[in-house]
Amino acid sequence: IAVTTRGARLHFQNSDSILHNLHVRVGRETRLDVGLPAQQGSVELGAEPGIYTIVDDAAHPWIESYVYVAPHPYVVLTDAEGRFQMQRVPVGQYQIRVWHPGIAESGDTSSGRPLRSAPIVLTRPISVEEANDTTTDFQLDANSGTTAGAER
């Protein structure tokens, strides 16, 4: 999982010794579907807000990644312990949002990809005050996907 903001360029390069078929979707819309030749293929794509799902359709079902493109500069990725910190957020009232790609379930899809629950999306209001740190906690567990108002 990676994060960036609107206007960034997403650069995809094949450094492997085999062909990869890059398939990039935002929701159900295909943004890119192209073969990348071994050790030479590369392509760029302009980033507009959304959650980009990136897979390899050339018989490599384990290759899957996501890029969240935010419409604003206030986006971060959690660390290995699930913590995050945003700096220089203006004073105000906000809705903070956490996104997770879904929990792996048993079995595979017809194309061999692991089955996953729907993506998990959690939101909550937060108030940022002058010269104060603001903290909040989110809890992801097995029930999060069923109550989170997930988006696909």
ZAVO-981778 format. One record per residue: x, y, z of N, C-alpha, C, O in turn; residue in three letters. Coordinates in steps of 0.2 Angstrom, whole numbers, plus 2048, in hexadecimal, padded with zeros to 3 digits. Layout:
BEGIN
XYZXYZXYZXYZALA
...
% end
This chain:
BEGIN
8047FA800800800800805806800809806804ILE
80380B7FC8068117FC8018177FB7FB8167FAALA
80381D7FD7FF8237FD8038287F98098297FAVAL
7FF82D7F68018337F37FC8377F27F68367F4THR
7FD83D7EF7F88427EE7F68437E77FA8427E2THR
7F18477E57EE8487DE7F484C7DB7F88507DEARG
7F584A7D47FA84D7D08018497D080584B7CCGLY
8028447D48088417D480883C7CE80383B7CBALA
80E83A7CC80E8357C781082E7CA81482E7CEARG
80C8297C880D8227CA81181F7C580F81F7BFLEU
81781D7C781C81A7C281C8127C381D8107C9HIS
81B80E7BE81B8077BF8218057BA8218067B5PHE
8258007BD82B7FE7B982C7F77BB82B7F47C1GLN
82D7F37B682F7EC7B68367EA7B78397EB7B1ASN
8397E87BC8407E77BD8417DF7BD8477DD7BESER
83B7DB7BD83C7D47BD83E7D17B683E7D57B1ASP
8407CB7B68427C87B083C7C57AC83D7C17A8SER
8367C67AE8307C37AB82B7C97A982B7CE7ACILE
8277C77A58217CC7A381C7CD7A881B7C87ACLEU
81A7D37AA8157D47AE80F7D87AA8117DC7A6HIS
8097D67AC8047DA7A98017DF7AE7FD7DC7B3ASN
8027E57AE8007EA7B37F97EC7B27F77EE7ACLEU
7F47EB7B77ED7ED7B67EC7F17BC7EC7EF7C2HIS
7EA7F77BB7E97FC7C07E27FF7BF7DF8017BAVAL
7DE7FE7C57D78007C57D68057CB7D98057D0ARG
7D18097CA7CE80D7CF7C780B7CF7C380D7CBVAL
7C58087D57BE8057D57BE8007D07C27FB7D0GLY
7B98007CC7B87FB7C67BB7FE7C07BB7FA7BBARG
7BD8047C07C08077B97C78057B87CB8077BDGLU
7C98037B37D08017B17D38087AF7D180B7AATHR
7D98097B27DD80F7B07E280E7AC7E58127A8ARG
7E58077AC7EB8057A97EA7FD7A87E97FA7ADLEU
7EC7FB7A27EC7F37A27F17F279C7F07F3796ASP
7F87F179E7FD7F17998027EB79B8037EA7A1VAL
8057E879680B7E47988117E77988137EC795GLY
8157E579D81B7E879F8217E379D8217DE7A1LEU
8247E479882A7DF79682F7DE79B8307E379FPRO
8327D879B8377D77A183D7DC7A183F7DD79BALA
83E7DE7A78447E37A88447E97A484A7EC7A3GLN
83F7EB7A183F7F179D8397F579D8397FB79BGLN
8337F279F82D7F579E82C7FA7A482D7F97A9GLY
8298007A28278057A782280A7A482180A79ESER
81E80C7A88188107A68168157AC8178137B1VAL
81481B7AA8118207AF80A8217AE8078217A9GLU
8078237B48008257B47FF82B7B980282B7BELEU
7FB8307B77FA8367BB7F58337C07F08307BFGLY
7F68367C67F28347CC7EC8397CE7EE83E7CFALA
7E68367CD7E083A7CF7DE8367D67DF8317D7GLU
7DA83A7DA7D88377E07D48307DF7D08307DBPRO
7D682C7E47D28257E47D78207E67DD8217E8GLY
7D481A7E77D88147E97DA8107E37D580D7E0ILE
7E08107E17E380C7DC7E48057DE7E88047E2TYR
7E18007DA7E37F97DB7E77F77D67E67F87D0THR
7ED7F47D77F27F27D27F37EB7D37F57E87D8ILE
7F27E77CD7F37E07CD7F77DE7C77F87E27C2VAL
7FA7D87C77FD7D57C17F97D07BE7F77CB7C2ASP
7F67D17B87F27CC7B57F57C67B17F27C37ADASP
7FC7C67B18007C17AD8027BB7B28087BA7B3ALA
7FD7B87B47FE7B27B88027B37BF8057AE7C1ALA
8017B97C28047BA7C87FF7BD7CD7FF7C37CFHIS
7FB7B87CF7F57BB7D47F77BD7DA7F37C17DEPRO
7FD7BC7DD7FF7BE7E38027C67E38037C97E8TRP
8027C97DD8057CF7DC7FE7D47DD7FA7D47D8ILE
7FE7D87E27F87DC7E37FB7E27E87FE7E17EDGLU
7F97E87E67FB7EE7EA7F67F37E97F27F37E5SER
7F67F87ED7F27FE7ED7F58057EE7FA8057F1TYR
7F380A7EB7F58117EC7EF8157ED7EA8157E9VAL
7EF8187F37EA81D7F57EC8247F27F18267F5TYR
7E88277EE7EA82E7EC7E58327EF7DF8327EDVAL
7E78377F37E383B7F77E28427F37E78447EFALA
7DD8457F47DB84C7F17DE8517F47DE8577F2PRO
7E28507FA7E58557FE7EC8538017ED84D800HIS
7F08578047F68548067F685180D7FB84F810PRO
7F08508107F084D8177EE8458167E9843817TYR
7F38428157F383A8147FA8378167FF83A815VAL
7F983281A7FF82E81C7FE82781C7F882581CVAL
80382381D80381C81D80581A82480A81D827LEU
80281582780481382E80A81082E80D80D829THR
80E81083481480C83481280483680D802836ASP
8188018378177F98388127F883E80F7F283EALA
8127FC84380D7FB8498067FE8488027FE84CGLU
8058018427FF8048417FE80B8437F880E843GLY
80380F84580381684780481A84180781883CARG
80282084280382583D80382C84080182D846PHE
80683183D80683883F80683C83980983B834GLN
80284283A80184783580384D83880284F83DMET
80785183480A85783780785D83280585C82DGLN
8078638358058698327FE86982F7FC86C82AARG
7F98668337F28668317EF86C8347F086D83AVAL
7EC8708307E98768337E38758387E0870838PRO
7E387A83D7DE8798427D787883E7D587C839VAL
7D38748417CC87383E7C986C8407CC868844GLY
7C386B83E7BF86583F7C08618387BF863833GLN
7C185B8397C38568337BF84F8357BE84E83ATYR
7BF84C82F7BD84582F7C384182E7C6841828GLN
7C683D8327CC8398317C983282E7C582F831ILE
7CD82F8297CB8298267D08248267D6826824ARG
7CF81E8277D48198277D18148227CB812822VAL
7D681281D7D480D8187D88078197DF807819TRP
7D68018187D97FA8187D77F68127D17F6811HIS
7DB7F380F7D87EF8097D47E980A7D17E6805PRO
7D27E78107CE7E28117D27DC8147D87DC813GLY
7CF7D88177D27D281B7D27CC8167CD7CA813ILE
7D87C88167D87C28117D47BD8147D47BC81AALA
7D07BA8107CC7B48127CE7AE80F7D37AE80BGLU
7CC7A88117CE7A280E7CC7A18077C67A3805SER
7D079E8037CE79D7FC7D17A27F77D47A77FAGLY
7D07A17F17D27A67EC7CD7A77E77C77A47E7ASP
7CD7AD7E37C97AE7DE7CA7AA7D87CF7A67D8THR
7C67AA7D37C77A67CD7CE7A77C97D07A37C6SER
7D07AD7CA7D77AF7C77DD7AD7CC7E37AE7CASER
7DB7AA7D27E17A87D67E37AD7DC7E77AC7E0GLY
7DF7B37DB7E17B87E17DE7B67E77D87B37E7ARG
7E17B87ED7DE7B77F37D77BA7F47D67C07F2PRO
7D27B77F77CC7BA7F87CD7BF7FE7D07BE803LEU
7C97C57FE7CA7CA8037C37CC8057BE7CC801ARG
7C27CF80B7BC7D280D7BC7D98097C17DB806SER
7B67DC8097B67E38067BB7E780A7BD7E6810ALA
7BE7EC8077C27F180A7BF7F48107B97F5811PRO
7C37F58157C17F881C7C280081C7C880281BILE
7BD80381D7BD80B81D7BA80D8247B480C825VAL
7BE8108287BC81382E7BD81A82E7C281D82CLEU
7B881E8317B98258317B78288387B382483CTHR
7B982D83A7B78308417B98388407BE83A83DARG
7B583C8447B78438447BD8448497BE84084DPRO
7C08498477C684B84B7C785384B7C5856846ILE
7C98558517CA85D8517D185E8527D485C857SER
7D486284E7DB86484F7DB86B8527D887084FVAL
7DE86C8577DF87285B7E687585A7EB872859GLU
7E687C85B7ED87F85B7F287D8607F087C866GLU
7F887B85E7FD8798627FC8738677FF87386CALA
7F886F8657F68698697F78638647F586385EASN
7FA85D8677F98578637F28548647F0854869ASP
7F085185E7E984E85F7EA84685D7EE845859THR
7E78428617E883B8607E18388607DC83A862THR
7E183285C7DB82E85B7DD82785A7E3826858THR
7D982385C7DB81B85B7D58188567CF81A857ASP
7D78148527D381084E7D48088507DA807851PHE
7CF8048507D07FD8517CE7F984B7C87F984AGLN
7D27F68487D17F18427D17EA8457D57E8848LEU
7CB7E68447CB7DF8467C67DC8417C47DF83CASP
7C57D68427C17D183E7BA7D483C7B77D3837ALA
7B77D88417B17DB8407B17E283C7AB7E483AASN
7B77E583B7B77EC8387B47EC8317B17F1830SER
7B57E782D7B37E78267AB7E68267A87E8821GLY
7A87E482B7A07E382A79D7EA82D7977EA82CTHR
7A07EE83079D7F48337A07FB83179E800833THR
7A47FA82C7A880082A7A68048257A980A823ALA
7A080382179E80681B7A48068167A580B813GLY
7A68008157AC7FF8107AA8018097A4801807ALA
7AF8038057AE8057FE7B28007FA7B77FD7FCGLU
7B07FF7F47B37FB7EF7B77FF7EA7BA7FD7E6ARG
% end
